[in-house]
Amino acid sequence: QSQQKPGCERNHVEIRKMLPKGVGISFDDLDDIDASFVGSNVNSEPRPSLMGLSPLALLRAAEPCVADALARAFGIVELPYGELGLTLAAVNRERSLRGLGPLA
């Protein structure tokens, strides 16, 4: 149930801002770079519930080696707040830089 896992649900909300339902996007359409871009944006966003830290920054503060290993494994980088793009337009802009068509 969603109320039992608010942290996970918050990530789901942020992912759906970038990849909204009902516009014809399938997660099968995403490549590894798309997934890393979405993950980097979602996990770099500061959260009031995390004392103003991003999920990645909080993990890095608690377990630096684990944070670095997970970030490397998933291709996630911490983005400065001013560079966050939590929209489908940001995903499509990044795809166009790689010569790919938009997701929707």
N, C-alpha and C positions, 0 to 999 in steps of 0.2 A: 504494500500500500504506500502511496506517495507520502503520507505524513510520517511514515516510519523511517524514511531516508531522505531528509530535507537537503543534505549536501549533494546527493546524487541528482535529486530533482532539480536543484538549482543549475547544475551543469546541463541537464536536459533542456531546460528553458533557454539557456544561452545558446546551445547548439541549434535549437529550433529557430532562434532569431537569424542564424546564419543559413540554415537549411530548413526553411519552413515547409510544413505539410501542405498538401493541396496544390502545389505548383508543378508537380510532375518530376520532382527530384527523387531518385532512388539512391540509396547509399551505395549500391553497386556501381553507380556512375562516378564515384569518387576514386581517385588514385591515391597513392601513399602521400604525395605532396599535398593534395587537398586535405587529407585527414590531418596531416601535421600542421597545416595552416589553421584549420579549425581548432585543433587542440592547443596550439600556441596562443591563439586569441582568447579562448575560453579560460585557460589556466593562467593567463597573465592579468586577468581582470581583478582588480582589488575588490574585496568583499567586506562589507561591514561586519558580517558574522565571523570573519577571520581577523579581526582587529585592524582592518584596513589593508591587510596583506592579500596578495594573490595566492591561490592554492599552491602554485609552484614556489613562491617565495616562502610560504609557511613550511612546506615540506623541506625546502633547502635549509631553513633555519633549524629545523628539528633533526633532520637526517641528511646532511649534505651529500654523502656518497650515494645514498639511495636516490635522492632527487636527481643527481647528475646521471646516474645509470638509467633511470626511467626516461629522463629527457632525451638522452642519446638513443635509447631503444626505440622511442616513438617519434623521434625527429622534432621534438618540441623545444622551442627557444622562448625565453622570457622576453616579451615585447614591452617597450616603454608605453606608459598609459596613453600618451598622445598618438601612438601608432596603432592602437587597437581598432580593428574593423569588425565589429560584431554584426555584420549584415550580409545578406546574399550578394549585394553589389560588391562588397569587398572580396568575397570568394571568386566571383566572376572576373573581377579586375585582376586578381592574382593569376587566374587561369589564362586570361588573355595575354599576360606577360610571357607565358610559356607557349603561346600559340594554340591554345585550346579554346574550344567554344564554350559558351556559358552553360551552366547547369539548367537554368530556366530563364 
